[in-house]
């Protein structure tokens, strides 16, 4: 599986890159404070940067799962509470060669699912009520296969750590700018002016780090979605069911009145923000895509519409800041895998060949 090695290499590079950016970011803050305020010796600055970087990574690793549980209000299933779902997950987990994750239900009517945890052995697979209500059993199976792909690839560990960096940079940028802006500007003291100048410079650097690290995280997130889709196609043997599920998920998320929490977007199988963007453009050109003129876009018409919208240059640039690939790009990958399966040349060595 040479392609899987490429995913691991890409994720490793992303982690190293974001870690270096974060360390340089902290170093710049310490340097600016030292330059303007002369608070401590330079060697203390180096120790402070290294210690802060290590502490932050460990802190995120430890509290990340708890934050996800609290923010999504999930409820863990008792053994035997949902035999059908338990059976599907156990069957696919055994086939995948990974420990069966704990199962949870999220009281949310939007169709979505995600996995999280500190390791593959304590992973949690959470399914929204809306997913079970709106998708058929085969489509749910395709979604489960996708989520188990994330467990197999250990994506949730990487994304939990990566996602914290742009968030922290954004918070620092906002706080320092607000303090500098609302500070006592009338003060003529040199110390006050220096402190305000230092805060403004820190805010500017923090915002730049936020943009750069966010783009890096988003790119990694989009890549791992393609790998999880391909793995689901292999694991379930039915790429078409996941493709159908993705179409329903995209449409269902576009109708949600409130988007999912920003910090958890990278965990979900579908990004609500992207779904709304995709459907907004399609609905705006509904007459063009409604081929049979019945006033309703069926699944085939919706897929054709997504195909055309995916070619838009503006949407391509806009998606740089999205956690997931365009829905039709994901469907196209699954169609290519399905063709190869039907030809009889597909094997476990070619799971990721079309990515």
Sine and cosine of phi, psi and omega as CSV:
sin_phi,cos_phi,sin_psi,cos_psi,sin_omega,cos_omega
0.00,0.00,0.95,0.32,-0.05,-1.00
-0.87,0.49,-0.56,0.83,-0.02,-1.00
-0.92,0.39,-0.54,0.84,0.04,-1.00
-0.92,0.40,-0.59,0.81,0.07,-1.00
-0.89,0.46,-0.57,0.82,0.04,-1.00
-0.92,0.40,-0.61,0.79,0.05,-1.00
-0.90,0.45,-0.73,0.69,0.00,-1.00
-0.87,0.49,-0.65,0.76,0.02,-1.00
-0.91,0.42,-0.68,0.73,0.00,-1.00
-0.89,0.46,-0.69,0.73,0.01,-1.00
-0.92,0.40,-0.63,0.78,0.03,-1.00
-0.89,0.46,-0.69,0.72,0.03,-1.00
-0.89,0.45,-0.65,0.76,0.00,-1.00
-0.89,0.46,-0.70,0.72,0.01,-1.00
-0.89,0.45,-0.71,0.70,0.01,-1.00
-0.89,0.46,-0.69,0.73,-0.04,-1.00
-0.89,0.45,-0.74,0.67,-0.01,-1.00
-0.92,0.40,-0.60,0.80,0.04,-1.00
-0.90,0.44,-0.67,0.75,0.04,-1.00
-0.91,0.43,-0.68,0.73,0.04,-1.00
-0.86,0.50,-0.68,0.74,-0.02,-1.00
-0.91,0.40,-0.67,0.74,0.02,-1.00
-0.90,0.43,-0.69,0.73,0.05,-1.00
-0.90,0.44,-0.60,0.80,0.02,-1.00
-0.89,0.47,-0.76,0.65,0.05,-1.00
-0.89,0.45,-0.63,0.78,0.03,-1.00
-0.88,0.48,-0.64,0.76,0.02,-1.00
-0.90,0.43,-0.65,0.76,0.02,-1.00
-0.89,0.46,-0.74,0.67,0.00,-1.00
-0.89,0.46,-0.66,0.75,-0.01,-1.00
-0.90,0.44,-0.68,0.74,0.00,-1.00
-0.90,0.44,-0.71,0.71,0.03,-1.00
-0.89,0.46,-0.63,0.77,0.02,-1.00
-0.93,0.38,-0.64,0.77,-0.04,-1.00
-0.91,0.41,-0.70,0.71,-0.07,-1.00
-1.00,0.08,-0.58,0.82,-0.15,-0.99
-0.92,-0.39,-0.30,0.95,0.01,-1.00
0.78,0.63,0.87,0.49,-0.09,-1.00
-1.00,0.07,-0.52,0.85,-0.11,-0.99
-0.41,-0.91,0.16,-0.99,0.00,-1.00
-0.96,0.27,0.39,-0.92,-0.11,-0.99
-0.88,0.47,-0.59,0.80,-0.05,-1.00
-0.94,0.35,-0.45,0.89,0.12,-0.99
-0.93,0.38,-0.53,0.85,0.01,-1.00
-0.90,0.44,-0.68,0.73,0.00,-1.00
-0.90,0.44,-0.70,0.71,0.01,-1.00
-0.89,0.47,-0.66,0.75,-0.01,-1.00
-0.90,0.45,-0.68,0.73,-0.01,-1.00
-0.90,0.44,-0.74,0.68,-0.02,-1.00
-0.89,0.45,-0.71,0.70,-0.02,-1.00
-0.90,0.43,-0.69,0.73,-0.02,-1.00
-0.90,0.44,-0.63,0.77,0.00,-1.00
-0.90,0.44,-0.73,0.68,0.00,-1.00
-0.90,0.44,-0.71,0.71,-0.02,-1.00
-0.88,0.47,-0.67,0.74,-0.03,-1.00
-0.90,0.44,-0.69,0.72,0.00,-1.00
-0.90,0.44,-0.70,0.71,0.02,-1.00
-0.90,0.43,-0.64,0.77,0.00,-1.00
-0.89,0.46,-0.70,0.71,0.00,-1.00
-0.90,0.43,-0.65,0.76,0.00,-1.00
-0.90,0.44,-0.62,0.78,-0.07,-1.00
-0.97,0.23,-0.68,0.73,-0.11,-0.99
-0.99,-0.12,-0.18,0.98,-0.04,-1.00
-0.80,0.60,-0.80,0.60,0.00,-1.00
-0.86,0.52,-0.63,0.78,0.00,-1.00
-0.90,0.43,-0.63,0.78,0.01,-1.00
-0.90,0.44,-0.67,0.74,0.01,-1.00
-0.89,0.46,-0.71,0.71,0.00,-1.00
-0.87,0.49,-0.71,0.71,-0.04,-1.00
-0.94,0.34,-0.65,0.76,-0.08,-1.00
-0.96,0.29,-0.47,0.88,-0.02,-1.00
-0.99,-0.11,-0.20,0.98,0.03,-1.00
0.86,0.50,0.56,0.83,-0.04,-1.00
-0.94,0.35,0.35,-0.94,0.03,-1.00
-0.78,-0.62,0.81,-0.58,-0.01,-1.00
-0.96,0.29,0.65,-0.76,0.00,-1.00
-0.98,0.19,0.65,-0.76,0.12,-0.99
-0.98,0.19,0.51,-0.86,0.04,-1.00
-0.81,0.59,0.78,-0.62,0.01,-1.00
1.00,0.09,-0.01,1.00,-0.04,-1.00
-0.95,0.31,-0.59,0.81,0.04,-1.00
-0.71,-0.71,0.98,0.18,-0.10,-1.00
-0.84,0.54,-0.63,0.78,-0.03,-1.00
-0.88,0.47,-0.75,0.67,0.00,-1.00
-0.91,0.41,-0.68,0.74,0.02,-1.00
-0.87,0.50,-0.64,0.77,-0.03,-1.00
-0.91,0.42,-0.69,0.72,0.00,-1.00
-0.89,0.46,-0.75,0.67,-0.04,-1.00
-0.90,0.44,-0.68,0.73,0.00,-1.00
-0.90,0.43,-0.67,0.74,0.00,-1.00
-0.88,0.48,-0.73,0.69,-0.03,-1.00
-0.96,0.28,-0.58,0.81,0.03,-1.00
-0.91,0.41,-0.67,0.75,0.04,-1.00
-0.89,0.46,-0.68,0.73,0.01,-1.00
-0.91,0.42,-0.55,0.83,-0.01,-1.00
-0.98,0.18,-0.31,0.95,0.01,-1.00
0.98,0.19,0.49,0.87,0.02,-1.00
-0.84,-0.54,0.41,-0.91,0.05,-1.00
-0.88,0.47,0.56,-0.83,0.03,-1.00
-0.93,0.37,0.81,-0.59,0.00,-1.00
-0.96,0.28,0.33,-0.94,0.13,-0.99
-0.94,0.34,0.59,-0.81,-0.04,-1.00
-0.97,-0.25,0.63,-0.77,0.00,-1.00
-0.61,-0.79,0.45,-0.89,0.05,-1.00
-0.91,-0.42,0.73,-0.69,0.06,-1.00
-0.98,-0.21,0.81,-0.59,-0.01,-1.00
-0.96,0.27,0.94,0.34,-0.05,-1.00
-0.64,-0.76,0.74,-0.68,-0.07,-1.00
-1.00,0.10,-0.03,1.00,0.08,-1.00
-0.99,0.16,0.56,-0.83,0.00,-1.00
-0.99,0.16,0.95,-0.30,-0.01,-1.00
-0.36,-0.93,0.21,-0.98,0.03,-1.00
-0.34,-0.94,0.35,-0.93,0.00,-1.00
-0.29,-0.96,0.27,-0.96,0.11,-0.99
-0.80,-0.60,0.47,-0.88,0.06,-1.00
-0.37,-0.93,0.21,-0.98,0.02,-1.00
0.47,-0.88,0.00,-1.00,0.01,-1.00
-0.99,-0.10,-0.33,0.94,0.03,-1.00
-0.36,-0.93,0.16,-0.99,0.01,-1.00
-0.90,0.43,-0.43,0.90,-0.05,-1.00
-0.98,0.18,-0.40,0.92,0.02,-1.00
-0.88,-0.47,0.44,0.90,-0.01,-1.00
-0.93,0.37,0.53,-0.85,0.09,-1.00
-0.89,-0.45,0.74,-0.67,0.09,-1.00
-0.96,-0.29,0.91,-0.42,-0.04,-1.00
-0.94,-0.33,0.73,-0.69,-0.03,-1.00
-0.86,-0.52,0.74,-0.67,0.07,-1.00
-0.95,0.30,0.53,-0.84,0.09,-1.00
-0.84,0.54,-0.61,0.79,-0.02,-1.00
-0.89,0.45,-0.52,0.86,0.03,-1.00
-0.92,0.39,-0.70,0.72,0.00,-1.00
-0.94,0.35,-0.48,0.88,-0.02,-1.00
-0.98,0.18,-0.60,0.80,-0.18,-0.98
-0.99,-0.15,-0.33,0.94,-0.02,-1.00
-0.96,-0.29,0.51,-0.86,0.08,-1.00
-0.99,0.16,0.08,-1.00,-0.12,-0.99
-0.89,0.46,-0.65,0.76,0.00,-1.00
-0.91,0.41,-0.62,0.78,0.02,-1.00
-0.92,0.38,-0.64,0.77,0.06,-1.00
-0.88,0.47,-0.63,0.77,0.02,-1.00
-0.87,0.48,-0.65,0.76,0.05,-1.00
-0.89,0.46,-0.65,0.76,0.03,-1.00
-0.91,0.42,-0.68,0.74,0.03,-1.00
-0.87,0.49,-0.67,0.75,0.04,-1.00
-0.87,0.49,-0.64,0.77,0.05,-1.00
-0.88,0.47,-0.74,0.68,-0.04,-1.00
-0.92,0.40,-0.61,0.79,0.06,-1.00
-0.92,0.38,-0.44,0.90,0.12,-0.99
-0.89,0.46,-0.64,0.77,0.06,-1.00
-0.90,0.44,-0.61,0.79,0.03,-1.00
-0.92,0.40,-0.71,0.71,-0.01,-1.00
-0.87,0.49,-0.63,0.78,-0.03,-1.00
-1.00,0.05,-0.09,1.00,-0.03,-1.00
0.86,0.51,0.55,0.84,-0.03,-1.00
-0.90,0.44,-0.64,0.77,-0.10,-0.99
-0.91,0.42,-0.48,0.88,0.06,-1.00
-0.92,0.39,-0.70,0.71,-0.03,-1.00
-0.92,0.38,-0.73,0.69,-0.09,-1.00
-0.94,0.35,-0.52,0.85,0.04,-1.00
-0.88,0.47,-0.68,0.74,0.01,-1.00
-0.95,0.30,-0.70,0.72,-0.05,-1.00
-0.90,0.44,-0.65,0.76,-0.11,-0.99
-0.91,0.42,-0.37,0.93,-0.05,-1.00
-0.96,0.28,-0.47,0.89,-0.09,-1.00
-0.91,0.41,-0.81,0.59,0.05,-1.00
-0.89,0.46,-0.53,0.85,0.03,-1.00
-0.90,0.44,-0.72,0.69,0.00,-1.00
-0.90,0.43,-0.67,0.74,0.01,-1.00
-0.88,0.47,-0.63,0.78,0.01,-1.00
-0.92,0.40,-0.68,0.73,0.00,-1.00
-0.89,0.46,-0.70,0.71,0.02,-1.00
-0.89,0.46,-0.67,0.74,0.01,-1.00
-0.87,0.49,-0.72,0.69,-0.02,-1.00
-0.90,0.43,-0.73,0.68,-0.07,-1.00
-0.91,0.42,-0.75,0.66,-0.04,-1.00
-0.91,0.42,-0.61,0.79,0.02,-1.00
-0.92,0.39,-0.67,0.74,0.00,-1.00
-0.90,0.44,-0.66,0.75,0.01,-1.00
-0.90,0.43,-0.68,0.73,0.00,-1.00
-0.92,0.38,-0.64,0.77,-0.06,-1.00
-0.94,0.33,-0.65,0.76,-0.06,-1.00
-0.99,-0.11,0.13,0.99,0.03,-1.00
-0.95,0.32,0.05,-1.00,-0.03,-1.00
-0.97,0.23,1.00,-0.07,-0.06,-1.00
-0.97,0.25,-0.36,0.93,-0.06,-1.00
-0.97,0.24,-0.16,0.99,-0.04,-1.00
-0.91,0.41,0.72,-0.70,0.00,-1.00
-0.99,-0.16,0.01,1.00,-0.03,-1.00
-0.94,0.34,0.64,-0.77,0.01,-1.00
-0.88,0.48,-0.61,0.79,-0.02,-1.00
-0.89,0.46,-0.65,0.76,0.01,-1.00
-0.91,0.42,-0.69,0.73,0.00,-1.00
-0.92,0.40,-0.65,0.76,0.01,-1.00
-0.90,0.43,-0.69,0.73,0.00,-1.00
-0.89,0.46,-0.67,0.74,0.01,-1.00
-0.92,0.40,-0.65,0.76,0.03,-1.00
-0.90,0.45,-0.63,0.77,0.02,-1.00
-0.90,0.44,-0.66,0.75,0.00,-1.00
-0.91,0.42,-0.67,0.75,0.01,-1.00
-0.90,0.45,-0.67,0.75,0.02,-1.00
-0.91,0.42,-0.66,0.75,0.04,-1.00
-0.89,0.46,-0.67,0.75,0.01,-1.00
-0.88,0.48,-0.68,0.74,-0.01,-1.00
-0.90,0.43,-0.71,0.71,0.01,-1.00
-0.91,0.41,-0.64,0.77,0.00,-1.00
-0.88,0.47,-0.67,0.75,0.00,-1.00
-0.92,0.38,-0.62,0.79,0.05,-1.00
-0.90,0.44,-0.69,0.73,0.05,-1.00
-0.89,0.45,-0.62,0.79,0.04,-1.00
-0.85,0.52,-0.74,0.67,-0.02,-1.00
-0.90,0.43,-0.74,0.67,-0.06,-1.00
-0.90,0.43,-0.74,0.67,-0.02,-1.00
-0.93,0.38,-0.56,0.83,0.03,-1.00
-0.90,0.44,-0.69,0.72,0.03,-1.00
-0.88,0.48,-0.63,0.78,0.01,-1.00
-0.91,0.41,-0.70,0.72,0.00,-1.00
-0.91,0.42,-0.69,0.72,-0.02,-1.00
-0.89,0.45,-0.66,0.75,0.02,-1.00
-0.89,0.46,-0.69,0.73,0.03,-1.00
-0.89,0.45,-0.63,0.78,-0.01,-1.00
-0.91,0.42,-0.69,0.73,0.01,-1.00
-0.90,0.44,-0.64,0.77,-0.02,-1.00
-0.90,0.43,-0.70,0.71,-0.06,-1.00
-0.93,0.36,-0.42,0.91,0.09,-1.00
-0.91,0.40,-0.66,0.75,0.04,-1.00
-0.88,0.47,-0.66,0.75,0.00,-1.00
-0.91,0.42,-0.65,0.76,0.02,-1.00
-0.93,0.38,-0.60,0.80,0.07,-1.00
-0.88,0.47,-0.72,0.69,0.00,-1.00
-0.90,0.44,-0.62,0.78,0.00,-1.00
-0.92,0.40,-0.63,0.78,0.04,-1.00
-0.89,0.46,-0.66,0.75,0.02,-1.00
-0.86,0.50,-0.66,0.75,0.02,-1.00
-0.94,0.35,-0.71,0.71,-0.11,-0.99
-0.93,0.38,-0.66,0.75,-0.04,-1.00
-1.00,-0.01,-0.35,0.94,-0.05,-1.00
0.96,0.30,0.24,0.97,-0.06,-1.00
-0.62,-0.78,0.99,0.17,0.02,-1.00
-0.86,0.51,-0.52,0.85,-0.06,-1.00
-0.88,0.47,-0.59,0.81,-0.04,-1.00
-0.93,0.37,-0.61,0.79,0.06,-1.00
-0.94,0.35,-0.63,0.78,0.05,-1.00
-0.86,0.50,-0.69,0.72,0.04,-1.00
-0.90,0.44,-0.64,0.77,0.01,-1.00
-0.90,0.44,-0.66,0.75,-0.01,-1.00
-0.90,0.44,-0.60,0.80,0.04,-1.00
-0.90,0.44,-0.72,0.69,0.01,-1.00
-0.91,0.41,-0.62,0.78,0.00,-1.00
-0.91,0.42,-0.71,0.70,0.01,-1.00
-0.86,0.52,-0.72,0.69,-0.02,-1.00
-0.92,0.39,-0.68,0.73,-0.01,-1.00
-0.90,0.44,-0.66,0.75,0.00,-1.00
-0.93,0.38,-0.52,0.85,-0.01,-1.00
-0.92,0.39,-0.38,0.92,-0.02,-1.00
-1.00,-0.02,-0.14,0.99,-0.06,-1.00
-0.91,0.41,0.76,-0.65,-0.01,-1.00
-0.93,0.38,-0.52,0.85,-0.03,-1.00
-0.80,-0.59,0.79,-0.61,0.02,-1.00
-0.93,0.37,0.33,-0.94,0.06,-1.00
-0.90,0.44,0.32,-0.95,0.01,-1.00
-0.86,0.51,0.69,-0.72,-0.10,-0.99
-0.82,0.57,-0.68,0.73,-0.09,-1.00
-0.92,0.39,-0.31,0.95,-0.06,-1.00
-0.97,-0.23,0.04,1.00,-0.11,-0.99
-0.86,0.51,-0.61,0.79,-0.04,-1.00
-0.93,0.37,-0.32,0.95,-0.04,-1.00
-0.99,0.16,-0.48,0.88,-0.15,-0.99
-0.97,0.26,0.40,-0.92,0.09,-1.00
-0.96,0.29,-0.45,0.90,0.04,-1.00
-0.78,-0.63,0.69,-0.72,0.01,-1.00
-1.00,-0.02,0.92,-0.40,-0.04,-1.00
-0.85,0.52,-0.61,0.80,-0.02,-1.00
-0.90,0.43,-0.68,0.73,0.02,-1.00
-0.93,0.36,-0.62,0.78,0.02,-1.00
-0.87,0.50,-0.68,0.73,0.02,-1.00
-0.90,0.43,-0.63,0.77,0.02,-1.00
-0.90,0.43,-0.71,0.70,-0.02,-1.00
-0.89,0.46,-0.73,0.68,-0.05,-1.00
-0.95,0.32,-0.53,0.85,0.01,-1.00
-0.87,0.49,-0.70,0.72,0.01,-1.00
-0.94,0.33,-0.59,0.81,0.00,-1.00
-0.93,0.36,-0.71,0.71,0.00,-1.00
-0.90,0.44,-0.58,0.81,0.02,-1.00
-0.90,0.44,-0.38,0.93,0.01,-1.00
-0.85,-0.52,0.60,0.80,-0.09,-1.00
-0.86,0.52,-0.66,0.75,-0.03,-1.00
-0.87,0.50,-0.55,0.83,-0.01,-1.00
-0.95,0.31,-0.57,0.82,-0.09,-1.00
-1.00,-0.05,-0.26,0.97,0.01,-1.00
-0.99,0.16,0.99,0.11,-0.15,-0.99
-0.92,0.40,-0.59,0.80,-0.04,-1.00
-1.00,-0.04,0.06,1.00,0.08,-1.00
0.81,0.58,0.61,0.79,0.03,-1.00
-0.99,-0.15,0.06,1.00,0.04,-1.00
0.99,0.11,-0.01,1.00,-0.03,-1.00
-0.74,-0.67,0.69,-0.72,0.07,-1.00
-1.00,0.01,0.93,-0.36,0.04,-1.00
-0.98,0.18,-0.01,-1.00,-0.10,-0.99
-0.88,0.48,-0.64,0.77,-0.01,-1.00
-0.92,0.39,-0.70,0.71,0.02,-1.00
-0.90,0.43,-0.59,0.80,0.01,-1.00
-0.92,0.40,-0.64,0.77,0.03,-1.00
-0.92,0.40,-0.65,0.76,0.05,-1.00
-0.90,0.44,-0.63,0.78,0.03,-1.00
-0.90,0.43,-0.68,0.73,0.01,-1.00
-0.90,0.44,-0.58,0.81,0.02,-1.00
-0.88,0.47,-0.71,0.71,0.00,-1.00
-0.93,0.36,-0.67,0.74,-0.03,-1.00
-0.92,0.40,-0.51,0.86,-0.03,-1.00
-0.91,0.41,-0.31,0.95,-0.02,-1.00
-1.00,0.05,-0.09,1.00,-0.01,-1.00
-0.91,0.40,0.78,-0.63,0.00,-1.00
-0.92,0.40,-0.63,0.78,0.01,-1.00
-0.89,0.45,-0.68,0.73,0.00,-1.00
-0.92,0.38,-0.54,0.84,0.03,-1.00
-0.89,0.46,-0.71,0.71,0.03,-1.00
-0.92,0.40,-0.67,0.74,-0.01,-1.00
-0.87,0.49,-0.56,0.83,-0.06,-1.00
-0.96,0.28,-0.15,0.99,0.11,-0.99
-0.84,0.55,-0.47,0.88,-0.06,-1.00
-0.98,-0.20,0.29,0.96,0.04,-1.00
-0.95,-0.31,0.47,-0.88,-0.08,-1.00
-0.99,0.16,-0.30,0.95,-0.11,-0.99
-0.79,-0.62,0.45,-0.89,0.11,-0.99
-0.93,0.38,0.28,-0.96,0.10,-0.99
-0.85,0.53,0.61,-0.79,-0.07,-1.00
-0.83,0.55,-0.67,0.74,-0.04,-1.00
-0.93,0.37,-0.53,0.85,0.07,-1.00
-0.89,0.46,-0.60,0.80,0.04,-1.00
-0.94,0.35,-0.65,0.76,0.03,-1.00
-0.91,0.42,-0.64,0.77,0.01,-1.00
-0.88,0.47,-0.66,0.75,0.05,-1.00
-0.87,0.49,-0.69,0.72,-0.01,-1.00
-0.92,0.40,-0.58,0.82,0.05,-1.00
-0.91,0.42,-0.64,0.77,0.02,-1.00
-0.90,0.43,-0.66,0.76,0.04,-1.00
-0.91,0.42,-0.65,0.76,0.00,-1.00
-0.88,0.47,-0.66,0.75,0.04,-1.00
-0.87,0.49,-0.67,0.74,-0.01,-1.00
-0.93,0.38,-0.60,0.80,0.05,-1.00
-0.89,0.46,-0.67,0.74,-0.01,-1.00
-0.93,0.37,-0.45,0.89,0.00,-1.00
-0.98,0.22,-0.27,0.96,0.01,-1.00
1.00,0.08,0.09,1.00,-0.03,-1.00
-0.99,-0.17,-0.03,1.00,-0.06,-1.00
-0.97,0.23,0.63,-0.78,0.04,-1.00
-0.53,-0.85,0.15,-0.99,-0.03,-1.00
-0.92,0.39,-0.23,0.97,0.08,-1.00
-0.98,0.19,-0.18,0.98,-0.06,-1.00
-0.89,-0.46,0.43,0.90,-0.02,-1.00
-0.84,0.54,-0.68,0.74,-0.12,-0.99
-0.95,-0.32,0.30,0.95,-0.11,-0.99
-0.92,0.40,-0.41,0.91,-0.09,-1.00
-1.00,-0.09,0.02,1.00,0.00,-1.00
-0.98,0.19,0.00,0.00,0.00,0.00
